[in-house]
């Protein structure tokens, strides 16, 4: 049974003590808390900070953990285990990408894992590459969330994703047979909103986008070869 399919069972076991709801939306759970101080933890009703760095918390989390992030974070994230990653609402918690650290990285990469992500503003960054003659080439973040691998199954809900891509790049990209449900997000300032590539009709069936709000998007949702237009 896949991770997202047993979400309700996890909630029954864990949420009685530590659960809460983001913006009146789906229930989430916290078994790992990421913050810098006890004062920050108290602000959101927690009594501890387990880690101060989000990637470290993800690396050390157990399968099925809910990693709750209480403060803004700067850096690209990679997730390759089944877990939940939750902010305190997109008006309160941001993940700011760091394109200077990796020119080819999206803000969040999910690979062959079942992951729920909710309650963040996810935004890109940019840098300049020095060219011959002193010319500086502008280089923005290459996407917001990238989901790949046949064992990947993502549930992306109630986030605001913006400023994460340039020409023919996507706010959310689903490839290589991955499954994704993308629901109730605000997606803005990107070339593509949601892009599903590879796998033919199977990839179309594996990718669901519902009740999202798109702003300043060239193509909201596309499947297959997105260059040829919207689906």
C-alpha positions as CSV (number, residue, x, y, z in Angstrom):
1,X,0.0,0.0,0.0
2,X,1.4,3.4,-1.0
3,X,2.2,6.1,1.5
4,X,-0.5,8.6,0.3
5,X,-3.1,5.8,0.5
6,X,-2.4,5.2,4.2
7,X,-2.4,8.9,5.1
8,X,-5.7,8.6,7.0
9,X,-4.4,5.7,9.0
10,X,-1.2,7.6,9.9
11,X,-3.4,10.6,11.0
12,X,-5.5,8.3,13.2
13,X,-2.3,7.1,15.0
14,X,-0.4,10.3,15.2
15,X,-2.6,13.4,14.9
16,X,-4.4,13.0,18.2
17,X,-1.3,14.3,19.9
18,X,0.5,16.3,17.3
19,X,-1.9,17.0,14.4
20,X,-3.3,20.2,13.1
21,X,-4.8,21.6,9.9
22,X,-3.2,24.2,7.5
23,X,-5.6,27.0,6.6
24,X,-8.6,24.8,7.4
25,X,-7.4,22.2,4.8
26,X,-6.2,18.6,5.0
27,X,-4.9,17.2,8.3
28,X,-1.2,16.9,8.7
29,X,1.1,15.5,11.3
30,X,4.4,16.4,13.0
31,X,6.8,13.9,14.4
32,X,9.9,16.0,13.6
33,X,10.0,19.7,14.3
34,X,12.4,22.1,12.5
35,X,13.0,25.5,14.1
36,X,15.8,27.6,15.6
37,X,14.6,28.2,19.1
38,X,12.1,27.3,21.8
39,X,10.3,30.6,21.4
40,X,9.6,29.8,17.7
41,X,8.4,26.3,18.7
42,X,6.0,27.8,21.3
43,X,4.6,30.2,18.8
44,X,3.1,27.2,16.9
45,X,2.3,25.2,20.0
46,X,5.3,22.9,20.1
47,X,7.6,22.2,23.0
48,X,10.8,21.4,21.1
49,X,13.0,21.9,18.1
50,X,14.4,18.6,16.8
51,X,16.6,20.2,14.1
52,X,17.4,23.6,12.8
53,X,18.2,22.5,9.2
54,X,15.5,21.2,6.9
55,X,17.6,18.9,4.8
56,X,19.3,17.4,7.9
57,X,15.8,16.7,9.3
58,X,14.8,15.0,6.0
59,X,18.0,12.9,5.9
60,X,17.5,11.7,9.5
61,X,13.8,11.3,9.4
62,X,12.2,7.8,9.5
63,X,9.9,6.5,6.8
64,X,6.4,7.9,7.5
65,X,7.6,10.9,9.6
66,X,5.9,14.2,9.3
67,X,8.6,16.9,9.1
68,X,7.2,20.3,10.2
69,X,9.1,23.4,9.3
70,X,8.3,26.5,11.5
71,X,10.6,29.1,9.8
72,X,11.8,30.2,6.4
73,X,14.5,28.1,4.9
74,X,17.1,28.9,2.1
75,X,18.4,26.0,0.1
76,X,17.4,23.3,-2.4
77,X,15.8,20.1,-0.9
78,X,16.1,16.5,-2.0
79,X,13.7,13.9,-0.7
80,X,14.1,10.2,-1.5
81,X,12.1,8.6,1.4
82,X,8.4,8.4,2.2
83,X,7.4,11.3,4.5
84,X,5.4,14.5,4.9
85,X,6.9,17.9,4.7
86,X,4.7,20.7,6.1
87,X,5.0,24.4,6.6
88,X,2.9,26.6,8.8
89,X,1.0,28.0,5.8
90,X,2.3,29.8,2.7
91,X,2.0,33.2,4.3
92,X,4.2,32.1,7.2
93,X,6.8,29.6,5.9
94,X,8.9,29.9,2.7
95,X,11.4,27.6,1.1
96,X,13.8,29.8,-1.0
97,X,15.8,27.9,-3.5
98,X,19.6,28.5,-3.9
99,X,20.5,28.3,-7.5
100,X,24.1,29.4,-6.7
101,X,24.6,26.0,-5.0
102,X,23.4,24.0,-8.0
103,X,22.7,25.6,-11.3
104,X,20.5,22.7,-12.5
105,X,18.4,22.0,-9.4
106,X,14.8,22.8,-8.8
107,X,13.8,24.0,-5.3
108,X,12.5,20.6,-4.2
109,X,13.4,17.3,-5.9
110,X,11.3,14.2,-5.1
111,X,12.8,10.9,-6.3
112,X,11.2,7.5,-6.0
113,X,9.4,8.4,-2.8
114,X,5.9,9.0,-1.6
115,X,5.8,12.6,-0.3
116,X,3.2,15.0,0.9
117,X,4.1,18.7,0.8
118,X,1.8,21.4,2.1
119,X,1.8,24.9,3.7
120,X,4.8,26.6,2.0
121,X,5.7,29.4,-0.2
122,X,8.2,27.8,-2.6
123,X,10.2,30.3,-4.6
124,X,13.2,30.3,-6.8
125,X,16.4,32.4,-6.8
126,X,18.8,33.5,-9.4
127,X,22.5,34.1,-9.9
128,X,24.8,35.5,-12.6
129,X,27.4,33.5,-14.5
130,X,30.5,35.3,-15.5
131,X,31.2,35.1,-19.3
132,X,34.1,36.1,-21.4
133,X,34.7,39.8,-21.6
134,X,33.0,40.5,-18.3
135,X,29.5,39.7,-19.5
136,X,27.1,38.3,-16.8
137,X,24.5,35.8,-17.9
138,X,21.3,35.8,-15.8
139,X,20.5,32.2,-14.5
140,X,17.3,31.6,-12.6
141,X,16.1,28.6,-10.7
142,X,15.2,25.6,-12.9
143,X,11.8,24.8,-11.5
144,X,9.9,24.6,-8.3
145,X,9.1,20.9,-7.6
146,X,10.4,18.0,-9.7
147,X,8.9,14.6,-9.1
148,X,10.5,11.6,-10.8
149,X,10.8,7.8,-10.7
150,X,8.2,5.0,-11.0
151,X,7.9,4.7,-7.2
152,X,7.3,8.4,-6.7
153,X,3.9,9.5,-5.5
154,X,3.5,13.1,-4.4
155,X,0.5,15.0,-3.0
156,X,1.2,18.7,-3.3
157,X,-1.5,20.9,-1.7
158,X,-2.1,24.4,-0.4
159,X,1.3,25.9,-1.4
160,X,2.2,29.0,-3.2
161,X,4.8,28.4,-5.9
162,X,6.3,31.3,-7.7
163,X,9.3,32.8,-9.5
164,X,10.8,29.4,-10.1
165,X,11.4,29.0,-13.8
166,X,12.3,30.7,-17.0
167,X,11.5,29.9,-20.7
168,X,9.9,26.5,-21.0
169,X,10.5,25.4,-17.5
170,X,7.9,24.3,-15.0
171,X,6.6,25.2,-11.5
172,X,5.8,21.5,-11.0
173,X,7.3,18.8,-13.2
174,X,6.2,15.1,-13.1
175,X,8.3,12.6,-15.2
176,X,9.4,9.0,-15.5
177,X,6.2,7.3,-14.5
178,X,5.8,9.3,-11.2
179,X,2.3,9.9,-9.7
180,X,1.2,13.3,-8.4
181,X,-1.9,15.0,-7.1
182,X,-1.6,18.8,-7.2
183,X,-4.4,20.4,-5.4
184,X,-5.4,23.9,-4.2
185,X,-2.1,25.6,-4.8
186,X,-1.4,29.1,-6.1
187,X,1.1,28.8,-9.0
188,X,2.4,32.1,-10.5
189,X,5.2,33.6,-12.5
190,X,6.3,30.5,-14.5
191,X,6.3,29.4,-18.1
192,X,4.5,26.1,-17.4
193,X,2.3,25.6,-14.3
194,X,2.1,21.8,-14.2
195,X,4.0,19.7,-16.7
196,X,3.9,15.9,-17.1
197,X,6.4,14.3,-19.4
198,X,7.1,10.7,-20.5
199,X,5.0,7.6,-20.1
200,X,2.5,8.6,-22.7
201,X,-1.2,8.3,-21.6
202,X,-0.1,6.5,-18.4
203,X,1.6,9.7,-17.3
204,X,-1.5,11.7,-18.0
205,X,-3.5,9.2,-15.9
206,X,-0.9,9.5,-13.1
207,X,-1.0,13.3,-12.8
208,X,-4.0,15.1,-11.4
209,X,-4.3,18.8,-11.0
210,X,-7.4,20.2,-9.2
211,X,-8.6,23.6,-7.9
212,X,-5.3,25.3,-8.5
213,X,-5.0,29.1,-9.1
214,X,-2.7,30.1,-11.9
215,X,-1.3,33.7,-12.3
216,X,1.1,35.0,-15.0
217,X,1.5,31.5,-16.5
218,X,2.1,30.9,-20.2
219,X,0.7,27.4,-20.1
220,X,-1.2,26.2,-17.0
221,X,-1.2,22.4,-17.5
222,X,0.4,20.4,-20.3
223,X,1.1,16.7,-20.9
224,X,3.6,15.1,-23.3
225,X,5.5,17.5,-25.5
226,X,4.5,20.8,-23.9
227,X,6.2,22.9,-26.6
228,X,3.2,22.1,-28.9
229,X,0.6,23.7,-26.6
230,X,-1.7,23.1,-23.7
231,X,-3.6,19.9,-23.1
